[in-house]
Structure formats: C-alpha cells, structure tokens
C-alpha cells in the first residue's frame, strides 16, 4: 500500500508521520509512506505514480488540499482521500471530492487507528483480480479497473480503464467470479462495476467516463437499490 501525506506545517507533518507509522506497525499493515510539504509537488507526483491513500491538509498556500483532490478525481485515480484540518467548516465542502474520511487535527490520534483499519479493508478488497485462461497462459485483470462486462456472439468483452479484453466464455461464469458487492447485472448481457457509476437516471446508467448503458426494466429496482447500498458503505 502506498500512502502519501501532504501538509505545509512541517512540525505537524513530522508528528503525523511518527503516529501513522506506529499505527501501521500496531495493525500489521505494510505500507510505503511518503511525505510532502507542498501541494504543487504532490500534483506532479499524482500525474506519474499510482497512490493508494492520500492524507491531505486543506488550507495550504499555492495548491490547497481541495485542488489536489480535484486533480486526482479528474484523472480518475482510484485512491482513498482523507482530509485533515482544524476547520470543521471544511467537512461539508469536502464532500464533492468523495473523501474516504475526514480527520480533525485536534484529536486525529484517537481516530487514526479506526480510519486505517477501514482503509486497509477497502484497499484489500480492491486487490481482487479476475483471471481467465487463453492459449498458452492466463490473463489477470484487477476487478477495480473493470468498468463493465458485456457479451456478444458468444464472446465476453471486459471493458477496463485502459483497454478491452475479449475471450470466449458464458457471462454466468464471469458473474460468479466477480465480487458480488461491487458488481451488478443491469440486463441479460451486461454487468457493471458499481464503483464506476456516476449516476442513474430512469433506465440509464452514466459511467464516470461518460459512457451510457441501459438497464432492463426487470433489473431497474435491483440496480438502483444495490447502487445506493454501495454508496452508503
């Protein structure tokens, strides 16, 4: 797990690093920990590297925590964001950036263990892979990278963030191999990753990449219920 912390208060940054390392050791979580004191440098790093967890101060000069979070979300980076601040007014403003959690600096030490436990559980679940066999070997795809899966002419098409994988198999077999809490069948020939849904309106799903998929009438209620349950977790 790669964890990045950014705060312009270097004294707090040093203290937070020590406490976080203690919590990680106590919870037996292996992680690569990197600290930044400027948001500008972190934005550059986010463009080049995959980060699992971001602890962000909000009130920073030049590039603040919200701007960093906005940059991360625009690039569809699948990292967990935790805002850290002394200003409770920022809590509601932070919602638009889909944070995993919010830490108050005054009592963050009391909250940090619980936050890291939940982060680790979510991160661990994202590691799950879908595997299928091809001539001469096998292919592994991270389930978190799958946007949706559909079928046509007895072939399966797995649409991911970067490319489309094609092979012969029944959709029912693929469905059994997926994490049932993260995927939903929207019609007889299509399964969607709930994490990549932007919105549902009537019988249409808009994905975060702006692609639109159709929900069958018989699946409409089930899909909406499962999506709202997913958002509440």
N, C-alpha and C positions, 0 to 999 in steps of 0.2 A: 504494500500500500504506500503510495506516495502522498505525503502531507506537506502542504505549503502554508506558512503563516506570514501575514503581512501587516505590519503596524509601524507607524512612524515614530512611536515612543520606544526608543531603543532599550530603556530600562524595563518597561513592561514586556517587550519582546524577549529579553533575556530571561525574565522571571517566568513568562508563559512557556518558553521552551523547556525550562527545568521541570516545571509542574507537569507539562504534557508528557515528557519522557518518563517521568515517574508513573503516570497513569498508564502509559503504554506498557511499561515493564510489569506493573501490577496485573494488568489484564492479559498479559502474554500476547500482545499484538506486535508483530514485526512491521516496522514502518521506516521509510526513508523520510527524514524530516529536514526541510529547508526553510530558512527564514529570510524575509526581505523587509527592508525599512522604507522602501519607496514603491508606490503603486506603478509608476512608469516602467520600472524594470520588470515587474511581475507580468504586466500586459505582454511584453515581448516574450517572456518565457512561456506564457499560455499559448502563444501562436506556434510554438515549436515543440512543446512537450505535452504529454498526457498526464494530467494531475487528477488524483482520486478525491482529495479533500482540500478545501481552501478555508482557512480561518482568516477572516478579513476584518480589519478595523474599518470603520466607515468614514470618520472625519479625518481625512489626510490631505495634505497640500497637493497641488497639481492633479493627480489622479486619485480620486477617493474610492472607497470600497464599492459603492454603487456602480461607478463607471467600470471598475474591474469586472464586477458581476455581470454587467450588461454586455461587456465584450465576450465574456465566457459563454453566456447564453446565446449570443448571436452566432457563435461558431459551433453551436450545438454540442459543446463539450459536456460530457456526461459526468461532471464532478459534483460532489456534495459541498455546498457552500454553507459555512457557519459564520454569521456576522458577530462581531464582538464590539460592544460600545457601552459607554456610561449613560447614553441618552436613550431613554425608553421611548421617546417620540419617534425614533427611527424604526421601531419594530414594525409598525403598520406600513411605512414607506418601503420596507424591505420585501414585502410580500410579492411584489411584481417580479422579483428576481428569483423566485422559487427557492428560497433558502431551506436547508435541511433543519437548521436550528438557529437560535439567537442566544448569545451569552452576554450577560451583564458583567462588566469588568469588576464591579464591586464584589461579586460573590461567585465568579466563574469557577473557582476551585471546588465549590460544592457541587457544581453542575457537570463538570468536565468528564468525570468517570461515566456517568449515565449517557452523556452525549456520545462519547467514544464507543461505548457498548453498542448503541443503536447504529452508529456509523459503520462499525465493523460488521454487524449483522446484514446491513443493506449492501455493503461492499462485497461481502462474501457471496450473497445471493446473485450479484451481478457477474460473478466469475463463471457461472454455469455456462456450459457450451453445448451446442447441438452438433452431433457428429453423424456423417453419412459416408458410406463406402463408395469408392469409384474404382475402376480398373487400375490395379497397381498400388492401391493405398486407400487413405481416408482423408476427409476434409473436416476440419473443426471450425465452427463459427460461434463466436460469443453471442449468447442469446440477447444480451443487452444491445447489440448492434443491429439486430433484426428489426426492420420497420414493419414488414408484413410478409406473409407467405400466401401464394395463390397457386392454383393448378389449372392446367390446360393441356388437352391432348395426352392425358396420362403422364404428364410431367409435372414436377414440383419446381416452383420458382421462388427462391428465397431472396427477397429484396432487402439489402443491408444499406448502411450509410454510404458505403463505398462502391459496392458492385452487386450484381445479381448472380446467384448460383442456381444452376439447373441440373436436375437429375431425375431419374425415374423412381417413383415411389407413390404409395397411396397417402392422401392427405391425413387420413385417420391415424396412420403410423407416426407421421410427423407430429400431429397434435399430442399424442401420448408421450412424446419425448420432451415436450416443452413444459416450462414451469406454468402450471395451471393458474397461479395467482397473478401472472404477468401477461398472459395472452388470452385473447377471446376470439371465438369464431363468430364472424359477423354475417356470413352467409355460407352456403354449401361449399363454396370454393375458395374461401379466404379467411385467414387467421391474422389478427393484428396484435402488435405489441402495445399494451396499454400505456407504456412509458412514452411512446412516440405520438400519442394522440394529442392534438392541440385543442380541438373542440368537437362536439357532436351537436348537430342541428337537424332535427327531424330524422330523416333516414340517411343522412350523410355524415361521414367522418372526415374531418380535415386533419391531416398529419402535420407535424411540426415543420416538415419540408414543403408544406402547402399542397401536397397531393391529396386528392379527394377519392374516398372509397364509399361504396354503397352498402348499407345494412339491409338485410332482408326483413320483411315485415314480421316474420315469426321470431326473429332474433332481436328485434328492436329493444324491448324491455330488458332482456337479459344483458345486452351490451351496455346500455345506459347504467343499469344497476351495478354491474361489475366495474365500470369506469369510475363511478362515484365512490365505490368502496375502495378502489385503488388509490384515489386521491386522498382519502381520509387516513390511509395507513402511514 
